[in-house]
Amino acid sequence: MTEVRLREKGQITIPADIIQEWSNKNQVHINDSVEAILTNGVVVLIPKKRHHAKRDLMSYAGIGKGMWGKTPEEIDKTLQDIRDSWTN
């Protein structure tokens, strides 16, 4: 997972490797519009031109890969931290 900094005016810079991968998959290009949605505390960016396209369920497979950690231990710790926050 790549760390980015939230700037004073609410701006972030999406790392070049992410933009490159996104572009290689022909999902977004420079100057395209994206829609930002807050879902369960996670900001999701959706290319505007693809937002209305019909997609099958399997096209979402792997969408969160690496989001919770890279190893089973990291994932377990992240999930436990989230569970712990529910009781505090």
FIBARO-382027 format. One record per residue: x, y, z of N, C-alpha, C in turn. Coordinates in steps of 0.001 Angstrom, whole numbers. Each point is the difference from the previous one (the first is absolute). Example, Ala and Ser with C-alpha at 12.3 -4.5 7.8 and 13.67 -1.06 7.14 Angstrom:
<nodes>
<node n_c1="13190" n_c2="-5690" n_c3="7800" ca_c1="-890" ca_c2="1190" ca_c3="0" c_c1="900" c_c2="1200" c_c3="0"/>
<node n_c1="-350" n_c2="1050" n_c3="-720" ca_c1="820" ca_c2="1190" ca_c3="60" c_c1="-770" c_c2="1090" c_c3="730"/>
</nodes>
This chain:
<nodes>
<node n_c1="851" n_c2="-1160" n_c3="0" ca_c1="-851" ca_c2="1160" ca_c3="0" c_c1="903" c_c2="1230" c_c3="0"/>
<node n_c1="-295" n_c2="959" n_c3="-849" ca_c1="791" ca_c2="1216" ca_c3="-109" c_c1="-613" c_c2="1092" c_c3="861"/>
<node n_c1="824" n_c2="700" n_c3="720" ca_c1="-480" ca_c2="1089" ca_c3="855" c_c1="47" c_c2="1314" c_c3="-768"/>
<node n_c1="-1056" n_c2="794" n_c3="119" ca_c1="-50" ca_c2="1332" ca_c3="-602" c_c1="-362" c_c2="1003" c_c3="1091"/>
<node n_c1="252" n_c2="1251" n_c3="-246" ca_c1="-268" ca_c2="1044" ca_c3="991" c_c1="-1208" c_c2="825" c_c3="-444"/>
<node n_c1="-893" n_c2="258" n_c3="946" ca_c1="-1151" ca_c2="861" ca_c3="-234" c_c1="467" c_c2="1442" c_c3="189"/>
<node n_c1="-148" n_c2="804" n_c3="-1027" ca_c1="458" ca_c2="1388" ca_c3="38" c_c1="-1060" c_c2="910" c_c3="622"/>
<node n_c1="395" n_c2="1219" n_c3="275" ca_c1="-833" ca_c2="976" ca_c3="698" c_c1="-1365" c_c2="202" c_c3="-665"/>
<node n_c1="-40" n_c2="-8" n_c3="-1308" ca_c1="-1261" ca_c2="240" ca_c3="-723" c_c1="-709" c_c2="-1295" c_c3="-368"/>
<node n_c1="352" n_c2="-1099" n_c3="682" ca_c1="-657" ca_c2="-1276" ca_c3="-241" c_c1="527" c_c2="-729" c_c3="-1216"/>
<node n_c1="1159" n_c2="372" n_c3="-484" ca_c1="564" ca_c2="-619" ca_c3="-1194" c_c1="967" c_c2="-1123" c_c3="369"/>
<node n_c1="47" n_c2="-1007" n_c3="-864" ca_c1="1009" ca_c2="-1046" ca_c3="100" c_c1="596" c_c2="-197" c_c3="-1391"/>
<node n_c1="1191" n_c2="-551" n_c3="-44" ca_c1="612" ca_c2="-372" ca_c3="-1268" c_c1="-25" c_c2="-1509" c_c3="-82"/>
<node n_c1="-614" n_c2="-521" n_c3="-1038" ca_c1="-34" ca_c2="-1446" ca_c3="-192" c_c1="1357" c_c2="-410" c_c3="-571"/>
<node n_c1="669" n_c2="-958" n_c3="639" ca_c1="1332" ca_c2="-405" ca_c3="-450" c_c1="16" c_c2="-450" c_c3="-1464"/>
<node n_c1="1118" n_c2="287" n_c3="-653" ca_c1="146" ca_c2="-278" ca_c3="-1432" c_c1="-221" c_c2="-1467" c_c3="-332"/>
<node n_c1="472" n_c2="-926" n_c3="856" ca_c1="-169" ca_c2="-1418" ca_c3="-302" c_c1="-1477" c_c2="-402" c_c3="-2"/>
<node n_c1="-795" n_c2="613" n_c3="864" ca_c1="-1437" ca_c2="-293" ca_c3="30" c_c1="-666" c_c2="572" c_c3="-1243"/>
<node n_c1="347" n_c2="1236" n_c3="-359" ca_c1="-560" ca_c2="620" ca_c3="-1213" c_c1="370" c_c2="-837" c_c3="-1220"/>
<node n_c1="1258" n_c2="-459" n_c3="-55" ca_c1="460" ca_c2="-797" ca_c3="-1144" c_c1="-796" c_c2="-1299" c_c3="-114"/>
<node n_c1="-187" n_c2="-696" n_c3="1122" ca_c1="-759" ca_c2="-1254" ca_c3="-23" c_c1="-1455" c_c2="259" c_c3="-383"/>
<node n_c1="-578" n_c2="1042" n_c3="556" ca_c1="-1386" ca_c2="378" ca_c3="-301" c_c1="-136" c_c2="310" c_c3="-1485"/>
<node n_c1="987" n_c2="715" n_c3="-540" ca_c1="-15" ca_c2="365" ca_c3="-1418" c_c1="225" c_c2="-1223" c_c3="-889"/>
<node n_c1="918" n_c2="-894" n_c3="397" ca_c1="280" ca_c2="-1207" ca_c3="-780" c_c1="-1236" c_c2="-878" c_c3="-137"/>
<node n_c1="-850" n_c2="24" n_c3="1005" ca_c1="-1234" ca_c2="-787" ca_c3="-46" c_c1="-1108" c_c2="758" c_c3="-727"/>
<node n_c1="395" n_c2="1151" n_c3="-579" ca_c1="-919" ca_c2="826" ca_c3="-790" c_c1="-1229" c_c2="425" c_c3="807"/>
<node n_c1="205" n_c2="222" n_c3="1305" ca_c1="-1100" ca_c2="403" ca_c3="864" c_c1="-64" c_c2="1504" c_c3="182"/>
<node n_c1="1144" n_c2="669" n_c3="-83" ca_c1="27" ca_c2="1451" ca_c3="175" c_c1="1209" c_c2="569" c_c3="-731"/>
<node n_c1="-139" n_c2="1224" n_c3="-438" ca_c1="1081" ca_c2="698" ca_c3="-690" c_c1="122" c_c2="1404" c_c3="581"/>
<node n_c1="1121" n_c2="649" n_c3="-241" ca_c1="216" ca_c2="1356" ca_c3="489" c_c1="-1154" c_c2="888" c_c3="-468"/>
<node n_c1="-482" n_c2="834" n_c3="886" ca_c1="-1112" ca_c2="943" ca_c3="-213" c_c1="-1373" c_c2="-647" c_c3="-10"/>
<node n_c1="-101" n_c2="-1310" n_c3="230" ca_c1="-1312" ca_c2="-621" ca_c3="160" c_c1="-591" c_c2="441" c_c3="1336"/>
<node n_c1="-1303" n_c2="-18" n_c3="93" ca_c1="-677" ca_c2="265" ca_c3="1268" c_c1="-155" c_c2="-1301" c_c3="763"/>
<node n_c1="136" n_c2="86" n_c3="1316" ca_c1="-258" ca_c2="-1149" ca_c3="855" c_c1="-984" c_c2="430" c_c3="1080"/>
<node n_c1="-783" n_c2="-938" n_c3="444" ca_c1="-954" ca_c2="253" ca_c3="1069" c_c1="606" c_c2="-511" c_c3="1297"/>
<node n_c1="-64" n_c2="801" n_c3="1053" ca_c1="523" ca_c2="-393" ca_c3="1302" c_c1="-1170" c_c2="-336" c_c3="907"/>
<node n_c1="43" n_c2="-1188" n_c3="596" ca_c1="-1065" ca_c2="-470" ca_c3="887" c_c1="634" c_c2="-449" c_c3="1303"/>
<node n_c1="-613" n_c2="361" n_c3="1130" ca_c1="449" ca_c2="-473" ca_c3="1299" c_c1="-884" c_c2="-1167" c_c3="396"/>
<node n_c1="594" n_c2="-1193" n_c3="129" ca_c1="-727" ca_c2="-1214" ca_c3="346" c_c1="663" c_c2="-664" c_c3="1191"/>
<node n_c1="-711" n_c2="-79" n_c3="1099" ca_c1="530" ca_c2="-631" ca_c3="1220" c_c1="1368" c_c2="549" c_c3="383"/>
<node n_c1="171" n_c2="1314" n_c3="-130" ca_c1="1258" ca_c2="640" ca_c3="374" c_c1="1108" c_c2="-120" c_c3="-1015"/>
<node n_c1="-295" n_c2="-564" n_c3="-1178" ca_c1="999" ca_c2="-172" ca_c3="-1053" c_c1="-404" c_c2="872" c_c3="-1189"/>
<node n_c1="944" n_c2="802" n_c3="-496" ca_c1="-260" ca_c2="827" ca_c3="-1174" c_c1="245" c_c2="-848" c_c3="-1241"/>
<node n_c1="-1009" n_c2="-52" n_c3="-869" ca_c1="77" ca_c2="-782" ca_c3="-1228" c_c1="-89" c_c2="961" c_c3="-1175"/>
<node n_c1="918" n_c2="-129" n_c3="-957" ca_c1="-32" ca_c2="812" ca_c3="-1215" c_c1="-487" c_c2="-865" c_c3="-1146"/>
<node n_c1="-1045" n_c2="464" n_c3="-689" ca_c1="-589" ca_c2="-752" ca_c3="-1106" c_c1="83" c_c2="856" c_c3="-1255"/>
<node n_c1="649" n_c2="-524" n_c3="-1052" ca_c1="42" ca_c2="762" ca_c3="-1251" c_c1="-1423" c_c2="326" c_c3="-459"/>
<node n_c1="-267" n_c2="1256" n_c3="-263" ca_c1="-1352" ca_c2="448" ca_c3="-333" c_c1="-535" c_c2="-708" c_c3="-1238"/>
<node n_c1="827" n_c2="-192" n_c3="-1015" ca_c1="-492" ca_c2="-617" ca_c3="-1235" c_c1="-393" c_c2="-1466" c_c3="200"/>
<node n_c1="548" n_c2="-652" n_c3="1049" ca_c1="-321" ca_c2="-1402" ca_c3="241" c_c1="-1072" c_c2="-172" c_c3="1058"/>
<node n_c1="-355" n_c2="1097" n_c3="680" ca_c1="-933" ca_c2="-98" ca_c3="1112" c_c1="-1335" c_c2="-608" c_c3="-412"/>
<node n_c1="-470" n_c2="330" n_c3="-1186" ca_c1="-1309" ca_c2="-472" ca_c3="-431" c_c1="68" c_c2="-1283" c_c3="-834"/>
<node n_c1="1209" n_c2="-447" n_c3="-273" ca_c1="135" ca_c2="-1232" ca_c3="-781" c_c1="-433" c_c2="-1193" c_c3="842"/>
<node n_c1="-673" n_c2="-948" n_c3="-627" ca_c1="-387" ca_c2="-1216" ca_c3="710" c_c1="1226" c_c2="-888" c_c3="129"/>
<node n_c1="224" n_c2="-499" n_c3="1216" ca_c1="1123" ca_c2="-883" ca_c3="249" c_c1="-525" c_c2="-1224" c_c3="723"/>
<node n_c1="597" n_c2="-1139" n_c3="-300" ca_c1="-419" ca_c2="-1193" ca_c3="726" c_c1="711" c_c2="-44" c_c3="1348"/>
<node n_c1="-511" n_c2="-801" n_c3="883" ca_c1="500" ca_c2="-65" ca_c3="1364" c_c1="1485" c_c2="-356" c_c3="61"/>
<node n_c1="460" n_c2="-864" n_c3="-868" ca_c1="1395" ca_c2="-446" ca_c3="33" c_c1="981" c_c2="1110" c_c3="-397"/>
<node n_c1="-483" n_c2="1067" n_c3="-634" ca_c1="913" ca_c2="1087" ca_c3="-355" c_c1="487" c_c2="738" c_c3="1250"/>
<node n_c1="-657" n_c2="-237" n_c3="1148" ca_c1="411" ca_c2="616" ca_c3="1250" c_c1="951" c_c2="-897" c_c3="803"/>
<node n_c1="254" n_c2="-1197" n_c3="-466" ca_c1="885" ca_c2="-922" ca_c3="717" c_c1="1385" c_c2="631" c_c3="150"/>
<node n_c1="523" n_c2="-14" n_c3="1203" ca_c1="1331" ca_c2="520" ca_c3="262" c_c1="70" c_c2="1504" c_c3="181"/>
<node n_c1="-1140" n_c2="688" n_c3="13" ca_c1="2" ca_c2="1459" ca_c3="67" c_c1="661" c_c2="531" c_c3="1264"/>
<node n_c1="-56" n_c2="-767" n_c3="1082" ca_c1="584" ca_c2="464" ca_c3="1256" c_c1="1342" c_c2="-629" c_c3="325"/>
<node n_c1="626" n_c2="-645" n_c3="-977" ca_c1="1262" ca_c2="-697" ca_c3="246" c_c1="1036" c_c2="952" c_c3="603"/>
<node n_c1="554" n_c2="-408" n_c3="1123" ca_c1="1021" ca_c2="800" ca_c3="662" c_c1="-553" c_c2="1084" c_c3="915"/>
<node n_c1="-1291" n_c2="199" n_c3="-21" ca_c1="-607" ca_c2="1074" ca_c3="777" c_c1="147" c_c2="-213" c_c3="1506"/>
<node n_c1="-63" n_c2="-1217" n_c3="436" ca_c1="36" ca_c2="-308" ca_c3="1434" c_c1="1364" c_c2="-500" c_c3="445"/>
<node n_c1="895" n_c2="-239" n_c3="-941" ca_c1="1339" ca_c2="-490" ca_c3="311" c_c1="460" c_c2="-937" c_c3="-1091"/>
<node n_c1="1270" n_c2="-347" n_c3="52" ca_c1="557" ca_c2="-859" ca_c3="-1051" c_c1="149" c_c2="-1450" c_c3="434"/>
<node n_c1="112" n_c2="-226" n_c3="1289" ca_c1="146" ca_c2="-1373" ca_c3="498" c_c1="-1222" c_c2="-351" c_c3="842"/>
<node n_c1="-250" n_c2="-1293" n_c3="193" ca_c1="-1139" ca_c2="-379" ca_c3="849" c_c1="101" c_c2="604" c_c3="1407"/>
<node n_c1="1222" n_c2="119" n_c3="523" ca_c1="184" ca_c2="571" ca_c3="1329" c_c1="-381" c_c2="1476" c_c3="22"/>
<node n_c1="418" n_c2="759" n_c3="-1047" ca_c1="-350" ca_c2="1423" ca_c3="-86" c_c1="-1508" c_c2="176" c_c3="-121"/>
<node n_c1="-623" n_c2="-845" n_c3="-792" ca_c1="-1455" ca_c2="77" ca_c3="-185" c_c1="-711" c_c2="-298" c_c3="1310"/>
<node n_c1="423" n_c2="-1055" n_c3="691" ca_c1="-598" ca_c2="-334" ca_c3="1294" c_c1="145" c_c2="1147" c_c3="998"/>
<node n_c1="1177" n_c2="636" n_c3="44" ca_c1="221" ca_c2="1112" ca_c3="921" c_c1="-902" c_c2="1175" c_c3="-353"/>
<node n_c1="-94" n_c2="331" n_c3="-1274" ca_c1="-857" ca_c2="1104" ca_c3="-427" c_c1="-1449" c_c2="-258" c_c3="386"/>
<node n_c1="-477" n_c2="-1208" n_c3="-274" ca_c1="-1384" ca_c2="-341" ca_c3="335" c_c1="-219" c_c2="20" c_c3="1514"/>
<node n_c1="981" n_c2="-488" n_c3="762" ca_c1="-135" ca_c2="26" ca_c3="1460" c_c1="-33" c_c2="1437" c_c3="508"/>
<node n_c1="834" n_c2="872" n_c3="-575" ca_c1="-9" ca_c2="1418" ca_c3="389" c_c1="-1361" c_c2="633" c_c3="-280"/>
<node n_c1="-589" n_c2="-352" n_c3="-1124" ca_c1="-1324" ca_c2="532" ca_c3="-341" c_c1="-1037" c_c2="-522" c_c3="1000"/>
<node n_c1="46" n_c2="-1302" n_c3="275" ca_c1="-935" ca_c2="-569" ca_c3="982" c_c1="169" c_c2="649" c_c3="1374"/>
<node n_c1="1250" n_c2="213" n_c3="401" ca_c1="267" ca_c2="629" ca_c3="1291" c_c1="-575" c_c2="1414" c_c3="60"/>
<node n_c1="25" n_c2="709" n_c3="-1122" ca_c1="-509" ca_c2="1382" ca_c3="-11" c_c1="-1521" c_c2="31" c_c3="210"/>
<node n_c1="-686" n_c2="-1094" n_c3="-272" ca_c1="-1460" ca_c2="-44" ca_c3="195" c_c1="-369" c_c2="38" c_c3="1476"/>
<node n_c1="872" n_c2="-503" n_c3="827" ca_c1="-320" ca_c2="-81" ca_c3="1441" c_c1="533" c_c2="1182" c_c3="782"/>
<node n_c1="812" n_c2="826" n_c3="-614" ca_c1="582" ca_c2="1168" ca_c3="703" c_c1="-817" c_c2="1242" c_c3="-215"/>
</nodes>
